[in-house]
């Protein structure tokens, strides 16, 4: 990981995922988040293994990491293997480590609207919401459902208006914003189904 990325005060978005494989949708939503949230960087956290996804369809970690490096066509994106380095499998544990080690960095968790519906299934999800601000980006078929989800209802008192998204990295958690913008239909599942390789 490039150490200059850890300068205190930097606003860093964290996009966790399997990247099985990385695709144009990841790049699209990353650029959307960089612009809307006025982030300095986005780290793609390539997961060694996603506890909520079956392992049988998972490409080897090295191949997924390489696909992310190939797709990260923006100097503000850092492809990170820090979860493998730390030995963490759960987002709550990763965030606890990152915020402890890099206390001066303004981290924001980036989450798709589809994942917002699943959020209560994540281990210690309320702890995640209390650790870093969360930005939810639109996904086809899920954007409205995410706004009406149980997690969104719980976080409603701490939800910013979409027009105030740039303030999110400066907020103390819990803090949530739903981003607006064009939805990208690309998905790793569809790419694999069409015969694409991770």
N, C-alpha and C positions, 0 to 999 in steps of 0.2 A: 504494500500500500504506500502511495506517495505521501511522505510525512508532511509536506507543505499543506496538505488538505486539512490538517488538524490545527491550523492557526486559530487561537481563541477569537470568537466573534463570528466565525464563518457560519453561514446558514446552509445546512446540509440536509437534503432530502434522502431518505432511506427507502429504497425499493427492494423489498425482499421477494424471493421467488425461486422456483426451480430452474427457470430459463431452459425449458425442455422442449424445443430450443428457444433461444432468444429470437425475437422477430421485430418487424417494423412497428408493431403496436407498442412494444416496450419503448422504442425510440420516440414515437409520437407522444405517448403520455408523459415521458420524461421531459421532453421539450415544453409540453403544456405546463407541467408543474414548475419548471425552471422559470417560465415567464410569469405565470399567475401568482406564484409565491415569492418571486424575486429571490430565488435561491442562488447561492454561489456555486454549488456542486450538487450532484445526485450520485450517491453510491448505489450500485447494483450489488446487493448482497446475495450471491449465488449460494443457495442452501445445499449443504451436504445431503440432506434428506428432509422431505416435508412430511411431518407426522399425519397430515390429513389427506395425503395422496398415496395411492398404491405404488409399491416399489417395482412391480413387474413391468410397468410402462416407462420407468425412469432410466434415461441414458446415464452412462457413467459420469461422475462429477467432472472429470477432466474435459470431456467432450462438451458438457453444458457450459463450463467456464469459458472454453475456447469460443463457443458460439456467441456468448455474451461479449467477449472481447472483440470479435469480428463485427458485431452489430453496433457497438458503442461508438458511433461515428460523430462524436461531439467531445471537444476537449474538456467540457465541464462534467463529463461522466467518468466515474472511477469504478471499474469492475473489481469487486472486493471478495476475497476468500476469507474474510475475517471470522465468519462463523466456523469454518473448518479450523482456523487457527485457535480460536477460543474453545472449540469443542462444544458449542451450544447448538441445540436443535430447536429450541422454542424462542419465539420472538421476545417474550418477556425477559428471558435470560440474556439474550443478545443485547437488548436495550439497557439492562442493568449494568452490563459490562461497559458498553460504550459510554453511557452517561457518567459512569464512575471514572473512567480513564481520561475522557475528553470533556471535562466539566465546562470548559469555556465555549464549546461548540453548540450552536443552536440546531439541534436535530429536529426533523419533522418526519413522521412516518407517513409514507405514501401508500394508499390502499385503493384498489378498484372497488367500484360499487358492488360487484359480485361478491367480493370478500367481506364487505360490510354486512351482508346478510349472514355470513358464516361467523362473524366476529365473536359472538357469544360462545362458540365452540372452541375457540382458541384457549390454550392454557393461560390462566391469570389475565384474561382480557381486560378486566377493569384496572389491573395494575399497569398494563400497557398504556391505557388511556390516561392514567395518572402520572406517567413517566415522560411522555413526549406529546406535543400537539399532533393531530392527525388530519391529513388532507385526503378527501375521497374524490377520485377522478371518475368521470362518467364511463360506463360500459354499456354497449347495446343490450337492451332488454332488462337492465338492472338499475338504471339511474333513479327512477322514481321509487322503485321498491326499496332502495337503500335509504332514501330519505324517510320512508315510513317504517323502517325496521326497528326492532326492539332496542338495538344498540343506539340508534339515532335518537330514539325517544329518551333514553337514559341520559344522553349527552346534550339534549336540547338546550338546557340552561347555559351551556358553554359553547354554543354553536354560533359562529360568525356568519354574517351575510356574505354571499358569494363575492360581492363587490369589495369586501374588506379582506380578501384572501391574502394580500401582501403583508398584512399584519400578523398572520398566524405564526411565523417563525419567531416573532418577538413576544408571543404570549406564553404565560406560565400554564402548564397543563393542569387540569384537563382543558383542551381547546380543540374544536373541530370545525372544518369548513368543507362544504361540498363545492367542488370546482365546476365551472361551466366550460363548454367548448365542444368541438367536434368529437364524435365517438369513432374509434377505430375498431373495425370488426375482427381484426387479426387475433387468432388464438393459437397457442401451442398445440392444443388438442386437435384442432382442425388441420394444422400443418402435419402432425403425425399421421392423422387419418388419411391424408392425401399422399402419404408416402414420403414426406419430407423428413430429413434426419436431423436429430439434435446435434 
